[in-house]
Amino acid sequence: MKLFQLPFVMLSMVLVACSGDEAPTATHVATPKVVQLSPVTLANEQQSYQFPATVKPVKTVKLNFEVSGRLNFTDMIQGTTIKKGHLLATMDSAPFERRVRENFARHKQARLELDRLLSLYEKKLAAKRDLDNAETQFEITLVDLENSRQDLSDSKLEAPFDALISERLLENDSYISAGTAVVTLQDVSKVRFELNVSERILSANISNEIISAQAFINGAINKTFDIHYIEHTTEPDPVTQTYKVLFEMDPPEGIRLTPGLRAYVEVNVQNKHHEAGIVVPLNAIVPLGEQRFSVWKYQPESKTVTAAAIDVATISGNFAIVRAGLEEGDEVVSAGVSQMNEGLLVQRYVAE
């Protein structure tokens, strides 16, 4: 190599070294933190509940005879509706009719004896004691006659109200004793819906006003009916710890709702003690001390979070009612709030 070429070689080496030192470095890009966002909503003063329910009659009674005897007539077709006074069953009336005639004869004889002694007493030919005995016997035979007539009347069993025959318990020619149930009747003048309400829901709404209630019956009926509250038990079931609540309506025209049908009841209540404001998940709130709180509010334009001071009115379960600091439609971080900081770039968590 010639000496005059040496400086050019050394200069080239220097240029190459310098060009390596000045090579551009890669730009660092911040990775968004995945967070769970929850929308805030207006506190709803109305609450809706749904319960499974069963159609119930107003009352269910078992009818029985007050006397003993043998059945000789029944008209108790199960599943049919009957009017008040409908003759359901009768006993053989012959024994009761004989007893009426017998007691009538004794009473007639007692009346004749009383009239005879009264005439003698007025003529001072009979003692007062004999007259008193005749009057007593007259009263006793009158009571016996009235009792036998009542027994004759009780040998017929009539419907005490408009009813649905639920179950026939005895057949013709059966000998029955007084008090033995013969038929089960259901009063279906109203349609009632029975539902079981948990202690938590009942206690939370015991002083609230029921705005509306509807019963839905699916299947062949597939209709919704307006119903109204009747009553509820004040002691819970010892096993389920639920309270029975009854709603009612008039029987719908052209539709027969048989007791035992399954239904769903939706009850809408007005919360008289509900604070107005915004509902926020309790997990989203950051306590700052001295009754001060904040949340991490999502900024959709920049996809970052910023701290927003809030005024908490009350806490109910897993939610809080906020008076100020947020508006309906805002979104807040509802999980991992301790890992947030001002202006942090975030990405919405989407469940797979």
Residue pairs with C-beta under 8 A, 6 or more apart in sequence:
1 9
30 345
31 345
32 303
32 345
32 346
32 347
33 339
33 344
33 345
33 346
33 347
34 346
34 347
34 348
34 349
35 305
35 333
35 335
35 336
35 340
35 346
35 347
35 348
35 349
36 333
36 334
36 335
36 336
36 349
37 298
37 331
37 332
37 333
37 334
37 348
37 349
38 280
38 281
38 284
38 331
38 332
38 333
38 334
39 329
39 330
39 331
40 278
40 279
40 280
40 322
40 326
40 327
40 328
40 329
40 330
40 331
40 332
41 278
41 279
41 328
42 277
42 278
42 279
42 328
43 274
43 275
43 276
43 277
43 278
43 279
43 321
44 271
44 274
44 279
45 270
45 271
45 274
45 276
46 211
46 268
46 269
46 270
46 271
47 205
47 208
47 268
47 269
47 271
48 266
48 267
48 268
48 269
49 201
49 266
49 267
49 269
50 264
50 265
50 266
50 267
51 195
51 196
51 197
51 264
51 265
51 267
52 195
52 262
52 263
52 264
52 265
53 193
53 194
53 195
53 215
53 247
53 262
53 263
53 264
53 265
54 193
54 194
54 195
54 260
54 261
54 262
54 263
55 191
55 192
55 193
55 217
55 257
55 258
55 259
55 260
55 261
55 262
55 263
56 192
56 193
56 194
56 246
56 259
57 164
57 186
57 187
57 188
57 192
57 259
58 186
58 187
58 188
58 189
58 190
58 192
59 186
59 187
60 166
60 184
60 185
60 186
60 187
61 160
61 184
61 185
61 187
62 169
62 181
62 182
62 183
62 184
62 185
63 88
63 157
63 159
63 160
63 181
63 182
63 183
63 184
63 185
64 178
64 179
64 180
64 181
64 182
65 89
65 91
65 154
65 155
65 157
65 176
65 178
65 179
65 180
65 182
66 151
66 154
66 178
66 179
67 91
67 96
67 151
67 154
67 155
67 178
68 175
68 176
68 177
68 178
69 91
69 92
69 95
69 96
69 155
69 175
69 176
70 91
70 92
70 173
70 174
70 175
70 176
71 89
71 90
71 91
71 92
71 170
71 171
71 172
71 173
71 174
71 175
71 176
71 182
72 90
72 91
72 92
72 172
72 173
73 87
73 89
73 90
73 172
74 88
74 89
74 168
74 170
74 171
74 172
75 86
75 87
75 88
75 89
76 88
76 89
76 165
76 168
76 182
76 183
77 165
77 168
78 165
78 166
78 167
78 168
79 164
79 165
80 164
80 165
81 162
81 163
81 164
81 165
81 188
82 88
82 159
82 162
82 163
82 164
82 165
83 159
83 162
84 159
84 160
84 161
84 162
84 163
85 158
85 159
86 158
86 159
87 156
87 157
87 158
88 157
88 158
88 159
88 182
88 183
89 156
89 157
89 170
89 182
89 183
90 155
90 156
90 157
91 155
91 156
92 155
93 152
93 155
96 148
96 151
96 152
96 155
97 152
99 148
99 151
99 152
100 145
100 148
100 149
100 152
102 148
103 141
103 144
103 145
103 147
103 148
104 145
106 141
106 144
106 145
107 138
107 141
107 142
107 144
107 145
109 141
110 134
110 137
110 138
110 140
110 141
110 142
111 138
113 134
113 137
113 138
114 131
114 134
114 135
114 137
114 138
117 126
117 130
117 131
117 134
118 131
118 134
120 126
121 127
121 128
121 130
121 131
157 182
157 183
159 185
160 185
161 185
161 187
161 189
162 187
162 188
162 189
163 185
163 186
163 187
163 188
164 185
164 186
164 188
164 258
164 259
165 183
165 184
165 185
166 184
166 185
166 186
166 259
167 183
167 184
168 182
168 183
169 181
169 182
169 183
169 184
170 176
170 180
170 182
170 183
176 182
186 259
188 251
188 259
189 251
190 248
190 249
190 250
190 251
191 225
191 248
191 249
191 250
191 251
191 252
191 257
192 230
192 246
192 247
192 248
193 215
193 227
193 246
193 247
193 248
193 249
193 263
193 265
194 244
194 245
194 246
195 244
195 245
195 247
195 265
196 237
196 240
196 242
196 243
196 244
196 245
197 232
197 242
197 243
197 245
198 241
198 242
198 243
199 236
199 241
199 242
199 243
202 232
202 243
202 245
205 269
205 271
207 272
207 273
208 269
208 270
208 271
208 272
209 269
209 270
209 272
210 229
210 267
210 268
210 269
210 270
211 268
211 269
211 270
212 226
212 267
212 268
213 226
213 227
213 228
213 229
213 247
213 265
213 266
213 267
213 268
214 224
214 225
214 226
214 227
214 265
214 266
215 224
215 225
215 227
215 247
215 249
215 263
215 264
215 265
216 223
216 224
216 225
216 263
216 264
216 265
216 266
217 223
217 225
217 257
217 261
217 262
217 263
218 264
221 255
221 257
221 261
223 252
223 255
225 249
225 252
226 249
227 247
227 248
227 249
227 265
228 247
228 248
228 249
229 245
229 246
229 247
230 246
230 247
230 248
231 245
231 246
232 243
232 244
232 245
232 246
233 243
233 244
233 245
234 243
235 243
236 242
236 243
237 243
237 244
247 265
251 257
274 321
275 313
275 314
275 321
275 323
276 321
276 323
277 313
277 321
277 322
277 323
278 321
278 322
278 323
278 326
278 327
278 328
278 330
279 319
279 320
279 321
279 322
280 295
280 310
280 319
280 320
280 321
280 322
280 326
280 332
281 318
281 319
281 320
281 332
281 334
282 315
282 317
282 318
282 319
282 320
283 318
283 334
283 335
283 337
284 295
284 296
284 332
284 333
284 334
284 337
285 293
285 294
285 295
285 310
285 312
285 320
285 337
286 293
286 294
286 295
286 296
286 307
286 337
286 338
287 293
288 294
288 309
292 309
293 309
293 310
293 311
293 312
294 307
294 308
294 309
294 310
294 325
295 307
295 308
295 310
295 325
295 326
295 332
295 333
295 337
296 305
296 306
296 307
296 308
296 332
296 333
296 337
296 340
297 305
297 306
297 307
297 308
297 326
297 330
297 331
297 332
298 304
298 305
298 330
298 331
298 332
298 333
298 346
299 305
299 306
300 331
302 345
303 345
303 346
303 347
304 343
304 344
304 345
304 346
305 333
305 340
305 342
305 343
305 344
305 346
306 342
306 343
307 342
308 325
308 326
308 332
309 325
310 322
310 324
310 325
310 326
311 322
311 323
311 324
311 325
312 320
312 321
312 322
312 323
313 320
313 321
313 322
313 323
314 320
314 321
315 321
326 332
333 340
333 346
